[in-house]
């Protein structure tokens, strides 16, 4: 009977949706195995296109996908291969299938860019989403940035697929999004646009070059659109000065007193561009803020570009400070007992944008709780402080904690273990997307973007920066590294960050 016991338990656990870990197995590797399972369940084997999301029981994938999702699946396959979750042959076959479909998808020929929504089963561009919402096909600079980043990873990780990935990537021109006449609030010129439509949309748009561009530009440094700027600079499609033309913070004068708090810093010059090196301070931690105060904006580009290593006085100071401030918020300010805040599924239905309000420039920015608890430090003599923040049912998002692995591996492991042990927050595809920690309400579904961020973070942590090494080429490094290396953020060197203490 003893010889039959272990197989019997394995069958029971699999049928019940549980997971079986080898005794003493590294939990991070178990998380990776289960997270990869969710991505496999979301992927149509005929097209190699991954769906946007799937219920927690891995039953029925959604009927739409995006360039970001497609890219995330391909870099996740690289990680799955490196962790030996799948064989090299299977990884190559999976990515090859996706590349074949990508090469056949309808796209904008002049720019080489892809539309925001496709049917993962047929590859058709969607004009009506599954919920019945009509959409004018849109081509996003950020979404195409993540797809292009993944194609670079494929080139570096699969020599046999390098030519096919390069054929798609080579047509993608990020200079198409660049507007040299765009002026930021600090007077710099040259920003990328949010995207464009190739048919006339409703609402605000700017007709130019045969398309209708968005009226908005991306003018903040610590946001995810910087991946598109990096790619354009690296390919010689966008001038290097564009890196300095985004704002570290908004200006410190009363005209901008609507921002979260009054920044402090100094003004300097890089490549002829005046740069205001502003920063915020929250709970004794100084950092350059993102727009919403979430981990995704701050750290997702760092999955591919070795920002901290290339910019030791800029990103090398800011990334640890960002992580420390997120931990400080979750454990000691809002006292949730858990941390990691980023846009994700709303545990009570739909989607929500979560962050640490004090860490974002948007004064009505991303809250860390369902109730929308707000922080208002005031703005010097221009705006008095608001009432003390009151935080309710905090929403933690596991993918945000995984992104912090390079800077706080011990606290990340402890935080994830606590979330897994204290809530019904873990299923057959790994961590569910979000948890409201005071009510214990869980968003029991998986988003392919969030799952692929988890895979990327685990791959870099466990496999010696596998995505960064595949992404970076000598030419890209020559174009981008000096920009990061030249800058000093208004973040003190060696500031004490006790929140990051802990083992690996």
N, C-alpha and C positions, 0 to 999 in steps of 0.2 A: 504493500500500500504506500509506503514512503516514497517509492520511485514514481508514483503517479501524482503525488501531492502538488509538486511545483507546476507541472503542466496544467493541472486542474485549476490552480489559482490564477495562472496566466489567462486561461480561457475566460474565467469569471470576470477578471478585471477588464479584459478587452471588450467583452459583451456589455459591461456596465459603463463603458466610456472612460475607464481609468487608464493609468499608465503603469508600466512595470519598469522599475529602475534597478539596474544591477547594484548589488550591495556595495556601498562606497562610491558610487558613480558621482561625478561632479554634477551638482544640480544645474549648472549652466549648460552642460551638454545635454541633459535631459530636457531642459527648456527648448534648446535648439531642435532636438529631435521632434518634439511635439509641435513646435511652431511650424516646422517644415511640413508636417502632416496637414496642417490647415491650408497651406499654400497649394499642396498637391490636390486637396479636395476642391479648391476653388478654380483649378485650371482645366480647361477643355482640352482633352488629349488630341482632338482633331486639329485644333488651331494653335495650341500652345499659348493661348491668351488666358490670363488669370482674371477672375471676376473681381469686382470691387469689394464685395463682402460676402459673408456666409453666416448662417446661424451657428450658435455654439455647439449644436450636435452634428455639425458638418453635413447637413442634409441637402439643402438646395442653394447653390450659389446664385448671386444676383445676376441680372441679365444685362449688365453694363460694365465697362472697364474704361481705363484712361491710360495715357502714355506713362504716367508715374507708376501705376499699378504694373504695367507690362515691364517697365524697367526694373521695378522691385523684385519681380519674380525671377528675372534673369540673374541679378546679383545674388539673390538668395540661393539659386542653384549652384553658383560658385562656392558659397559657404557650405552648402550641403555636401558638395564633393570634398571640400577640404576637411570637413569633420567626419568624413566617411559614412555619412548617412545614406548616400547613394554612390554608385560606382562612377568612375570617370566616364565610362561609356554612356551611362544613363544621363549624366549631367550634360554631356555633349549633345546627345539626342534631344533632350528637352530644349536646350537653348537653340539648337538648329531648327527645330520645329517653329519656335517663336520667331526667329529671324526670317524664315520663309514666309510666314504670315505677315510680318511687318513689311517685308519688301513688296507685298501685294496690296497693302491697305491704301485706300484713298488718302491722299495728303495734299498739301499745298505745294505745287511744283516749284514756284519761284523761290520759296524759302526752304523747302525740304521739311517743313514742320507738320506735325500730326494734330488731328482734331482731339478735342477733349473727351468725347464719348464715342465708344464703339461697342457693338454687340460682340461679346467674347465667343459666341458660337459661330457667327457668320462673318465677322470682321466688318460689317456694314457700319457706316457713320450713322449715329443716332440723331434724329431730329425730334423724336418724342421719347422721353425717358419711360421706363417701365411703370412709373406711377401716373403716367398720363401727361406729365408736364412737357409742353412744347419748348424746344431749345433751338436757337440759331447756332449752327456749328461754329465753335470758337477754337482758336489756336493759342494756347497759353504759353508765355515765355517760361514760367516756372515748371509746368508739367513737362514741357519739351526738354527743359534742363535736366530733369531727373532721368528721362529716357536717354538723353545723350550721355549722361554720366554712366549709365549702365552699359551703353554700347562701348564706351571706352574701357570699362571693366572687362567686358567680353573680349575685346581685342587683346587685352593684356593677359587674360586667364586661359583663353582657348586659341592657341596658335592656328589650329585647323579652321577656325571660324573667323579669323582676323579680317580676311578680305571681305567676307559677306557683311560683317558688322560695319566695317569701314565704308562700304558702298552706301549704306544707309546714313551713317554719321556724316560722311563727306558732303552730303547734300544739305545738311542742316546748317543754316546761316543765321547765327544769333545777331549778326549785324542788322538783320532785317527789323529787329525789335528796337534797335538803338536810335534814339532821337538826340542828335548833337545840339539841338536848339532848346531842349528842355532845361528849365531853370529850377533849382531847388530853393527852399526858403533861405538858405545861406548864400545864395547867389552863384553857386557852381553850375556849370552847364554840361549836359551830356548824361542822360539816364535811359534805362531800358523801360519799355512800355509793358503794361500788364499782358497785352496780347492783341489779337485782331480777329475780325470776322472776314470771310471772303464773300459774304452777301450782306446787304444792309441790315443792321439790327435795329431794334427799337432802343430808345434811350440815347445817351451821349456817345458819340463816336467821332473820329477824325478821318475823313476820306483822304487817302494818300497812297500812292504806289499801287493802285488797283485793289486796295483792301480798305477796311474800316477799322482803324486802330482804337484801342481804349483811350479814354480821356485821362486815365491815371498813369503815372510813372512810379517806379520803385525808387524811393530816395532815402531809404534807411539802410544802414550798413548791416546791423545784426538782424537780418531777416533771411528767409530761405531763398529769395530771388538772387542772392549773391552767387549761387551755383551757376546761373545763366551768365552772369557777368564774368566769372572765372573762365567759363567755357569759351565765351566770345573773345576774351583777352588771349587765352591760350591758343586759340585758332587764328589769331590776327584779324578777327572780324570786328572787334571793338577796341578802341584805344585804351592803353593802359591807364590813362588818367581817369577813366570811368570808375576805377576802384576807389579813388579819393573823392569823387564827386558825390558820393552818398554821405549821409549825415550820421555821425556817431551819436549825437543827440541833436535835438532842435536847439536853437539859440537860447541863451540864458536871459534874454530881456523880456519885458512885460508883454510884448506883442505875442509871445508864445507861452503866456502864463496858463494856457489851457492844458498844457502837457502835465504829466503825472507829478513831477516835482521840479524844482529849480536845479538845473545841472551845475556842476562846477568843472573847471578844466582850463585849458589854454589853447591858443591858436598858433598853428605852425604852418609850414608850407612843404608840400611834396610835389615834385615835378611841375612846379609852377602853379599848383592848386592850393588855395587857402583851405585849411582843414581845422575846424573847431573840434578839439579833442575833449569832448564833454563826457561826464560820467554821472551816475546816480549813486546814492548811498542808502542802504536799507539794512537795518538791524546790525550796524557796524561793519557791513561789507560793501566795498566799492566795486562797481562794475559798469560796463557800457550796456545800456538796456536794449532789448528788442522792442518791437512795436507792441506786442501783446503780453510779454512777460512769460512766454512758454518755452519749453525745452526744445521743441521742434525747430523753431526759428533760429535758436542759438546754435544748436549742435548738429542738425542733420547734415549740412555741408561738410562738417568735419569727418563724416564717415568716409569721404573720398579725398578731400584736400587736406594734407597734414598741416592744418592751420597753426596748431600750437607749436609744432616743431619749426615751421618756417617763420613764424612771427612770435618769437619768445617774449618780446616786450609788448605785444598787442594781444593776439589770441591766446598766447601761452599764459598770460595773466587773467584774461577775461573768462575763458572756459571754466577753470576751476572755481573762480568767484561766482559764476552763474550757478554752478551746481551747488556750491555751498549755500548760496542764498535760497535756492529752492528747498534744500534740506532744512535750513533754519526756519523757513516759513511753515513747512509741514509739521515739524516737530515742536518748535518753540514759540512761534507766533500764533498761528491758527490752532496749534495743539491737536492736530488730527491724529498724530501717532504714526503717520505714513506720509510719503512725499512722492513727487513726480507728477508735474502738471503740464498738460499739453492738449491741444484739440483732439477730440475722440468722440466715441459714442456717448450719448447722454444715457446714464443708467435708467432714466425714467422714460426713454423713448426719443428717437431721432438722433441728432448730432449736436454737440456743444463745443464751444471754444473755451478751454480752460488754461489757466496760467496763474502767475502770481501778479496781481494787479500792480503792486508797488514796483515790479521789475519791468513794466512796459511803459513806453512813452504815451500811449493812448490813455487818457485819464478815465475813459469809460471802457477800459481794456478788459482783458480776459480774467474773470474771477476764478478762484480756486474752489468755489462751492456752487451748489445748485441755486442757492438763494441770491447769489451775486454780491457777496460781501465786498465792500469797496474800501480802499485805502486812499486817503487824501492828506498828503503831507503839506499841502499849501505850496506857495511859490513866493517865498520871501515877502517883500512888502506889496507884491502885486495881487496875491490871493491868500487869504487866511486859511489855515488848516481846517479840514472838515472834522466831523465827529470821529471818534475812535472806531476802527473797523470792527464789525461783528461778523464772525464766520459761522456758517451753518453746516450743512451736510457736504463736507469736502469730497471732491471727485479726484481720485488718483488714477493715473493712466500708466500701466506698467511699461509701455514702450518708452515713456519719458525717462524712467529710471534706467532702463537698459542703455539709453544714449549717454548716460553719465559714467559708464564703466571705465573709460580711460582716466577719469579724474577722481573717482571715489569707489574703487572696486569693492572694498569691504562694506561700506554703507549700502551699496547697491545690493549686494548679496543678502545682507540682513533685511533690508526693506522688502525685497521680493519674497524672501522666505516668510516674513510676517504677513504680507498680503495673502500669500498662498495658504498659510496655516489658519489665518483668522477669519477668512471669508470663503464663500463658495465661488472663488474667483479663478479657478483653474479647471480646464476641461480637456477633451481629447486633442484639441489643437493648441494647447498651452494656455497662457494667461488670457482670460477674457478681456475685452477692450477697455473697460473702465469700471471702477468701483466707487460708489458713494459710501464713504467709510462710517459715517455715523448712523445711517439707517441700515447699512449692510446691503443695499440694493446694487445689483451687478448687471452691467450691460453684457448679456450672454451672447455675444456675437464677435466675429473676427473681421477686421478690416485689413485688406491685403497690404495697404500702405504701412499700417502700424506693425503688422507682422514682418514685413520686409525690413523695416527699421530695426526690429529686434534681431533678425537674422544678420543684418549688416553689423550691428554693434557686437554681437557674439562672435562673428567671424573675425573681426579685427582683434578682439580681445583674446580669443583662443588660438588664432592662427596667424599671429604676428603681422597684423595690419594687412591682411590679404587683399582687401578691397582697395586700400590706398596704393599698395604696390602695383596692383593691376591697372589702376586708373592713371597714375602719374607716368608720364613719359619725359625724357630729357628736355624736349622742346617746351612742354607745358611747364616744367619746373623753371626753365630759364625765363619764361615770360611772366610767371606769377610769383614765384618765391621772393624775388627782390622787392616786390610791392609790399608784401607782408612783413618782410624783414626790416624795412626802412622805418616802420611806424612804431611809435610808443603811445599806447593808450593812456588815458588819464586814470590809470589803475595802479596803485602802488605796488612796487616789487616786494615780494616777500610778506604780503599782508597775512595776518594770522587767520587761518580757516580751520578751526578745530572740528568743524562738521565733516571734514574729509578724512579724519583719522580712521584707521581700520585696516585690517589685513587684506590680502588678495583673495 
